[in-house]
Amino acid sequence: MAETNTNWSQSVTGIVIRDGCVLLARHTYGGGKGLFIVPGGYVQMGESPVDAVKREIMEETGVLAEPGRVIAIRTNAKDWYMAFEAAYLSGEARSDGDENDLVVWMPVGEALERQDVPELTKSLIRAAQKPGGLVPLPYQSNAKNGKSHLFGIE
């Protein structure tokens, strides 16, 4: 995707846990090179965070997942990062051959102990295992700027 279509201040991630294992990808560049992280990335212009997390999980891992509750939001003065719990739907975990070189279903306990899993990823895994969080609420939007999603406490 062209860089002009990327919103560099908005990013998302999806934590997919299936049969006691979490979906992780070993990063191939930057400060995360060699580390196992949850799939995610930047939101494209005109794309909702929900659609972005679906796309990022599929692009990076080959897994189709459905975002559910919001389990964490990281913010600072310039950007935000939204973490969704995502339910596995289908697909075989595989590397995208670009941003990662290995995609695995790692046992949650192992992921929380390993040195090559960063603290942010561990925090998100822990959050996904707890009840609560913001859940998708019924909401219909007629906004001209695209599809809207509403998350709140049930």
C-alpha positions in Angstrom: 0.0 0.0 0.0 1.3 3.5 -0.8 2.6 5.5 2.1 0.2 8.3 1.2 -2.7 6.0 2.2 -1.3 5.3 5.7 -2.4 7.2 8.7 0.9 7.2 10.7 -0.8 8.3 13.9 -3.3 5.5 14.3 -2.3 1.9 14.8 -4.0 -1.3 15.9 -3.2 -4.8 17.1 -5.1 -8.1 17.6 -4.5 -10.6 20.3 -5.7 -14.0 19.0 -5.7 -16.8 21.6 -6.8 -20.3 20.5 -6.6 -23.5 22.6 -4.3 -21.9 25.1 -1.9 -20.5 22.5 -1.4 -16.9 21.3 -0.7 -16.0 17.7 2.7 -14.3 17.5 5.0 -13.2 14.6 8.8 -12.8 14.8 9.5 -9.3 13.6 12.2 -8.8 10.9 13.1 -5.1 11.2 13.6 -2.1 13.4 13.7 -2.2 17.2 11.5 -5.3 17.3 13.8 -7.3 15.0 13.9 -10.9 16.3 11.1 -10.4 18.8 7.8 -12.2 18.9 4.9 -9.7 18.8 1.2 -9.7 18.2 0.2 -8.9 14.6 -0.8 -5.3 13.9 0.0 -2.1 12.1 -1.1 1.3 10.9 -4.7 2.2 10.0 -5.0 3.2 6.3 -6.8 6.4 5.4 -10.6 5.9 5.3 -10.3 2.5 7.1 -11.8 1.9 10.5 -9.7 0.4 13.4 -11.8 -2.8 13.3 -11.2 -3.3 9.5 -7.5 -2.4 10.0 -7.0 -5.1 12.6 -8.7 -7.7 10.5 -6.5 -6.8 7.5 -3.3 -6.6 9.5 -3.8 -10.0 11.1 -4.6 -11.6 7.8 -1.7 -9.9 5.9 0.9 -10.8 8.5 -0.2 -14.3 9.6 -2.7 -15.8 7.1 -5.3 -16.0 9.9 -8.8 -14.7 9.6 -9.9 -13.3 12.9 -12.9 -11.2 14.2 -12.1 -8.3 16.5 -14.2 -8.2 19.6 -13.6 -6.2 22.8 -11.0 -3.4 23.1 -8.6 -4.6 25.8 -6.1 -1.7 25.8 -5.4 1.7 24.3 -2.0 3.4 24.4 -1.9 7.1 23.7 0.6 9.9 23.7 0.5 13.5 22.4 0.9 12.4 18.7 -0.7 9.0 18.2 -2.8 6.2 19.5 -2.6 2.4 19.5 -5.7 0.3 20.1 -5.5 -3.4 21.1 -8.4 -5.8 20.3 -9.1 -9.3 21.5 -9.8 -11.2 18.2 -11.5 -14.5 17.8 -9.9 -17.0 15.5 -12.1 -17.9 12.5 -10.0 -19.8 10.0 -6.6 -20.0 8.3 -3.2 -21.6 8.8 -0.6 -19.5 10.5 2.2 -18.6 8.1 4.8 -15.8 7.7 4.2 -13.0 5.4 7.9 -13.2 4.3 8.4 -9.5 4.8 7.5 -8.0 8.2 8.0 -11.3 9.9 9.9 -14.5 9.2 8.0 -16.9 11.5 4.4 -17.0 12.8 3.6 -19.4 15.6 0.8 -20.4 18.0 2.8 -20.1 21.2 1.5 -21.4 24.6 0.4 -18.4 26.6 2.6 -19.4 29.6 5.6 -19.8 27.4 5.0 -16.4 25.8 4.8 -14.7 29.2 8.2 -16.2 30.2 10.3 -15.7 27.1 12.9 -13.0 26.8 12.2 -12.6 23.1 8.6 -11.5 23.8 8.5 -7.8 24.6 6.8 -6.4 27.7 4.1 -4.7 25.7 3.1 -8.0 24.0 3.1 -9.7 27.5 0.9 -6.9 28.9 -1.6 -7.4 26.0 -1.7 -11.1 26.4 -2.4 -10.7 30.1 -5.2 -8.2 29.4 -6.8 -10.5 26.9 -7.1 -13.2 29.5 -9.1 -10.9 31.9 -12.8 -10.2 31.8 -14.2 -6.8 31.0 -13.0 -4.3 28.5 -14.9 -2.2 25.9 -17.2 -4.3 23.8 -18.8 -3.5 20.4 -22.2 -1.9 21.0 -25.2 -1.8 18.6 -24.8 1.4 16.7 -25.8 2.7 13.3 -23.9 5.6 11.8 -24.8 7.8 9.0 -21.5 9.6 9.0 -20.2 10.9 5.7 -16.6 10.0 6.7 -17.1 6.3 6.7 -18.2 3.4 8.9 -18.2 4.0 12.6 -17.9 1.6 15.5 -19.0 2.2 19.1 -17.3 0.4 22.0 -18.5 0.7 25.6 -19.1 -1.1 28.8 -22.1 -3.6 28.8 
